[in-house]
Amino acid sequence: MLLNIRDDCKKFSPIDYMNQFAGHRPDNGLGITMISNLASDIKYLNTFGLNIVHITA
């Protein structure tokens, strides 16, 4: 399964977010934590003012 998400919000890398909190789960970010545990691969790109996330499960 492949999920592609694109938005024009402020720059936000879920990969950097998860690396920042490696080893302990923050009080927020439950959705990102659940998806990262289910995904086999997550790729992030910010281009032309868009956040683009490719999630493979």
N, CA, C and O atoms as a printed pandas DataFrame, in Angstrom:
     atom_number atom_name residue_name chain_id  residue_number  x_coord  y_coord  z_coord
0              1         N          MET        A               1    0.845   -1.160    0.000
1              2        CA          MET        A               1    0.000    0.000    0.000
2              3         C          MET        A               1    0.897    1.232    0.000
3              4         O          MET        A               1    1.934    1.268    0.663
4              5         N          LEU        A               2    0.479    2.231   -0.751
5              6        CA          LEU        A               2    1.220    3.487   -0.840
6              7         C          LEU        A               2    0.269    4.637   -0.565
7              8         O          LEU        A               2   -0.801    4.724   -1.167
8              9         N          LEU        A               3    0.658    5.520    0.344
9             10        CA          LEU        A               3   -0.138    6.695    0.679
10            11         C          LEU        A               3    0.713    7.923    0.392
11            12         O          LEU        A               3    1.828    8.047    0.900
12            13         N          ASN        A               4    0.185    8.828   -0.423
13            14        CA          ASN        A               4    0.863   10.086   -0.730
14            15         C          ASN        A               4    0.057   11.222   -0.129
15            16         O          ASN        A               4   -1.152   11.313   -0.344
16            17         N          ILE        A               5    0.716   12.081    0.616
17            18        CA          ILE        A               5    0.067   13.228    1.240
18            19         C          ILE        A               5    0.795   14.480    0.779
19            20         O          ILE        A               5    2.024   14.544    0.781
20            21         N          ARG        A               6    0.002   15.480    0.380
21            22        CA          ARG        A               6    0.590   16.745   -0.061
22            23         C          ARG        A               6   -0.231   17.882    0.546
23            24         O          ARG        A               6   -1.461   17.865    0.496
24            25         N          ASP        A               7    0.458   18.865    1.118
25            26        CA          ASP        A               7   -0.244   20.048    1.631
26            27         C          ASP        A               7    0.640   21.273    1.463
27            28         O          ASP        A               7    1.829   21.167    1.163
28            29         N          ASP        A               8    0.035   22.436    1.662
29            30        CA          ASP        A               8    0.770   23.690    1.510
30            31         C          ASP        A               8    0.935   24.420    2.843
31            32         O          ASP        A               8    1.040   25.646    2.876
32            33         N          CYS        A               9    0.955   23.670    3.924
33            34        CA          CYS        A               9    1.173   24.247    5.255
34            35         C          CYS        A               9    2.652   24.560    5.443
35            36         O          CYS        A               9    3.452   24.374    4.526
36            37         N          LYS        A              10    3.013   25.035    6.631
37            38        CA          LYS        A              10    4.424   25.321    6.899
38            39         C          LYS        A              10    5.234   24.030    6.800
39            40         O          LYS        A              10    4.702   22.932    6.969
40            41         N          LYS        A              11    6.524   24.181    6.524
41            42        CA          LYS        A              11    7.414   23.033    6.352
42            43         C          LYS        A              11    7.412   22.175    7.613
43            44         O          LYS        A              11    7.626   22.677    8.717
44            45         N          PHE        A              12    7.168   20.879    7.439
45            46        CA          PHE        A              12    7.153   19.943    8.565
46            47         C          PHE        A              12    7.561   18.563    8.066
47            48         O          PHE        A              12    6.850   17.943    7.275
48            49         N          SER        A              13    8.697   18.096    8.527
49            50        CA          SER        A              13    9.184   16.770    8.159
50            51         C          SER        A              13    8.853   15.774    9.258
51            52         O          SER        A              13    9.398   15.882   10.356
52            53         N          PRO        A              14    7.976   14.805    9.002
53            54        CA          PRO        A              14    7.687   13.801   10.021
54            55         C          PRO        A              14    8.917   12.957   10.361
55            56         O          PRO        A              14    9.036   12.452   11.477
56            57         N          ILE        A              15    9.813   12.807    9.418
57            58        CA          ILE        A              15   11.038   12.030    9.655
58            59         C          ILE        A              15   11.925   12.752   10.676
59            60         O          ILE        A              15   12.411   12.141   11.628
60            61         N          ASP        A              16   12.127   14.056   10.469
61            62        CA          ASP        A              16   12.925   14.835   11.427
62            63         C          ASP        A              16   12.260   14.859   12.795
63            64         O          ASP        A              16   12.941   14.795   13.819
64            65         N          TYR        A              17   10.931   14.951   12.818
65            66        CA          TYR        A              17   10.182   14.966   14.075
66            67         C          TYR        A              17   10.426   13.665   14.843
67            68         O          TYR        A              17   10.706   13.696   16.042
68            69         N          MET        A              18   10.321   12.525   14.160
69            70        CA          MET        A              18   10.522   11.236   14.827
70            71         C          MET        A              18   11.967   11.067   15.283
71            72         O          MET        A              18   12.209   10.517   16.358
72            73         N          ASN        A              19   12.928   11.527   14.492
73            74        CA          ASN        A              19   14.336   11.435   14.888
74            75         C          ASN        A              19   14.631   12.305   16.102
75            76         O          ASN        A              19   15.458   11.944   16.939
76            77         N          GLN        A              20   13.963   13.443   16.203
77            78        CA          GLN        A              20   14.156   14.346   17.329
78            79         C          GLN        A              20   13.748   13.694   18.646
79            80         O          GLN        A              20   14.350   13.956   19.688
80            81         N          PHE        A              21   12.723   12.842   18.595
81            82        CA          PHE        A              21   12.216   12.223   19.814
82            83         C          PHE        A              21   12.527   10.726   19.880
83            84         O          PHE        A              21   11.807    9.978   20.541
84            85         N          ALA        A              22   13.577   10.287   19.212
85            86        CA          ALA        A              22   13.960    8.869   19.227
86            87         C          ALA        A              22   14.241    8.427   20.658
87            88         O          ALA        A              22   14.946    9.106   21.404
88            89         N          GLY        A              23   13.684    7.292   21.025
89            90        CA          GLY        A              23   13.917    6.752   22.359
90            91         C          GLY        A              23   12.840    7.076   23.366
91            92         O          GLY        A              23   12.701    6.380   24.372
92            93         N          HIS        A              24   12.077    8.120   23.114
93            94        CA          HIS        A              24   10.961    8.446   24.012
94            95         C          HIS        A              24    9.853    9.127   23.216
95            96         O          HIS        A              24   10.111    9.916   22.307
96            97         N          ARG        A              25    8.634    8.809   23.575
97            98        CA          ARG        A              25    7.486    9.357   22.858
98            99         C          ARG        A              25    7.064   10.672   23.508
99           100         O          ARG        A              25    6.869   10.731   24.722
100          101         N          PRO        A              26    6.922   11.723   22.703
101          102        CA          PRO        A              26    6.432   12.980   23.263
102          103         C          PRO        A              26    4.946   12.865   23.601
103          104         O          PRO        A              26    4.284   11.912   23.189
104          105         N          ASP        A              27    4.434   13.821   24.338
105          106        CA          ASP        A              27    3.022   13.815   24.721
106          107         C          ASP        A              27    2.097   13.966   23.526
107          108         O          ASP        A              27    0.962   13.492   23.559
108          109         N          ASN        A              28    2.564   14.618   22.473
109          110        CA          ASN        A              28    1.767   14.724   21.254
110          111         C          ASN        A              28    2.475   13.948   20.147
111          112         O          ASN        A              28    3.570   13.429   20.365
112          113         N          GLY        A              29    1.879   13.862   18.986
113          114        CA          GLY        A              29    2.495   13.136   17.887
114          115         C          GLY        A              29    2.113   11.672   17.850
115          116         O          GLY        A              29    2.819   10.861   17.250
116          117         N          LEU        A              30    1.006   11.324   18.481
117          118        CA          LEU        A              30    0.573    9.929   18.503
118          119         C          LEU        A              30    0.314    9.403   17.096
119          120         O          LEU        A              30    0.676    8.269   16.783
120          121         N          GLY        A              31   -0.310   10.216   16.244
121          122        CA          GLY        A              31   -0.595    9.791   14.872
122          123         C          GLY        A              31    0.678    9.490   14.094
123          124         O          GLY        A              31    0.760    8.475   13.402
124          125         N          ILE        A              32    1.667   10.366   14.203
125          126        CA          ILE        A              32    2.946   10.157   13.517
126          127         C          ILE        A              32    3.619    8.895   14.043
127          128         O          ILE        A              32    4.180    8.120   13.269
128          129         N          THR        A              33    3.567    8.690   15.341
129          130        CA          THR        A              33    4.170    7.496   15.941
130          131         C          THR        A              33    3.498    6.228   15.429
131          132         O          THR        A              33    4.180    5.262   15.085
132          133         N          MET        A              34    2.174    6.222   15.374
133          134        CA          MET        A              34    1.446    5.038   14.899
134          135         C          MET        A              34    1.772    4.748   13.437
135          136         O          MET        A              34    2.029    3.599   13.078
136          137         N          ILE        A              35    1.764    5.771   12.595
137          138        CA          ILE        A              35    2.051    5.576   11.172
138          139         C          ILE        A              35    3.483    5.097   10.967
139          140         O          ILE        A              35    3.725    4.207   10.153
140          141         N          SER        A              36    4.433    5.677   11.696
141          142        CA          SER        A              36    5.828    5.264   11.517
142          143         C          SER        A              36    6.046    3.818   11.952
143          144         O          SER        A              36    6.904    3.130   11.399
144          145         N          ASN        A              37    5.277    3.350   12.938
145          146        CA          ASN        A              37    5.387    1.956   13.362
146          147         C          ASN        A              37    4.779    0.999   12.339
147          148         O          ASN        A              37    5.219   -0.146   12.231
148          149         N          LEU        A              38    3.791    1.443   11.599
149          150        CA          LEU        A              38    3.135    0.599   10.598
150          151         C          LEU        A              38    3.815    0.649    9.232
151          152         O          LEU        A              38    3.697   -0.289    8.444
152          153         N          ALA        A              39    4.515    1.723    8.953
153          154        CA          ALA        A              39    5.105    1.931    7.630
154          155         C          ALA        A              39    6.424    1.184    7.481
155          156         O          ALA        A              39    7.195    1.043    8.430
156          157         N          SER        A              40    6.661    0.709    6.259
157          158        CA          SER        A              40    7.962    0.107    5.970
158          159         C          SER        A              40    8.939    1.165    5.455
159          160         O          SER        A              40   10.154    0.980    5.523
160          161         N          ASP        A              41    8.394    2.289    4.932
161          162        CA          ASP        A              41    9.243    3.354    4.407
162          163         C          ASP        A              41    8.462    4.663    4.409
163          164         O          ASP        A              41    7.287    4.688    4.045
164          165         N          ILE        A              42    9.112    5.749    4.818
165          166        CA          ILE        A              42    8.522    7.080    4.773
166          167         C          ILE        A              42    9.540    8.008    4.119
167          168         O          ILE        A              42   10.704    8.056    4.518
168          169         N          LYS        A              43    9.084    8.742    3.110
169          170        CA          LYS        A              43    9.944    9.713    2.435
170          171         C          LYS        A              43    9.270   11.070    2.495
171          172         O          LYS        A              43    8.052   11.174    2.349
172          173         N          TYR        A              44   10.073   12.126    2.714
173          174        CA          TYR        A              44    9.546   13.488    2.817
174          175         C          TYR        A              44   10.299   14.389    1.860
175          176         O          TYR        A              44   11.512   14.269    1.688
176          177         N          LEU        A              45    9.558   15.293    1.242
177          178        CA          LEU        A              45   10.141   16.278    0.333
178          179         C          LEU        A              45    9.359   17.568    0.489
179          180         O          LEU        A              45    8.131   17.547    0.565
180          181         N          ASN        A              46   10.060   18.690    0.539
181          182        CA          ASN        A              46    9.403   19.991    0.527
182          183         C          ASN        A              46    9.872   20.699   -0.726
183          184         O          ASN        A              46   11.050   21.032   -0.855
184          185         N          THR        A              47    8.953   20.929   -1.647
185          186        CA          THR        A              47    9.300   21.567   -2.905
186          187         C          THR        A              47    8.155   22.452   -3.368
187          188         O          THR        A              47    6.985   22.114   -3.190
188          189         N          PHE        A              48    8.496   23.570   -3.954
189          190        CA          PHE        A              48    7.514   24.540   -4.448
190          191         C          PHE        A              48    6.507   24.928   -3.356
191          192         O          PHE        A              48    5.336   25.174   -3.646
192          193         N          GLY        A              49    6.972   24.980   -2.094
193          194        CA          GLY        A              49    6.110   25.361   -0.988
194          195         C          GLY        A              49    5.140   24.274   -0.543
195          196         O          GLY        A              49    4.202   24.552    0.204
196          197         N          LEU        A              50    5.355   23.039   -0.992
197          198        CA          LEU        A              50    4.481   21.936   -0.634
198          199         C          LEU        A              50    5.231   20.901    0.193
199          200         O          LEU        A              50    6.389   20.596   -0.094
200          201         N          ASN        A              51    4.580   20.361    1.217
201          202        CA          ASN        A              51    5.077   19.207    1.944
202          203         C          ASN        A              51    4.551   17.982    1.208
203          204         O          ASN        A              51    3.350   17.873    0.963
204          205         N          ILE        A              52    5.430   17.073    0.860
205          206        CA          ILE        A              52    5.025   15.856    0.166
206          207         C          ILE        A              52    5.588   14.668    0.961
207          208         O          ILE        A              52    6.797   14.548    1.158
208          209         N          VAL        A              53    4.686   13.807    1.404
209          210        CA          VAL        A              53    5.075   12.641    2.191
210          211         C          VAL        A              53    4.597   11.387    1.455
211          212         O          VAL        A              53    3.422   11.271    1.106
212          213         N          HIS        A              54    5.516   10.455    1.225
213          214        CA          HIS        A              54    5.207    9.157    0.630
214          215         C          HIS        A              54    5.367    8.102    1.723
215          216         O          HIS        A              54    6.449    7.951    2.292
216          217         N          ILE        A              55    4.301    7.381    2.011
217          218        CA          ILE        A              55    4.334    6.354    3.042
218          219         C          ILE        A              55    4.046    5.011    2.382
219          220         O          ILE        A              55    3.034    4.856    1.698
220          221         N          THR        A              56    4.927    4.047    2.585
221          222        CA          THR        A              56    4.754    2.695    2.069
222          223         C          THR        A              56    4.570    1.758    3.234
223          224         O          THR        A              56    5.325    1.795    4.206
224          225         N          ALA        A              57    3.551    0.907    3.130
225          226        CA          ALA        A              57    3.298   -0.061    4.190
226          227         C          ALA        A              57    3.377   -1.462    3.630
227          228         O          ALA        A              57    3.193   -2.432    4.366
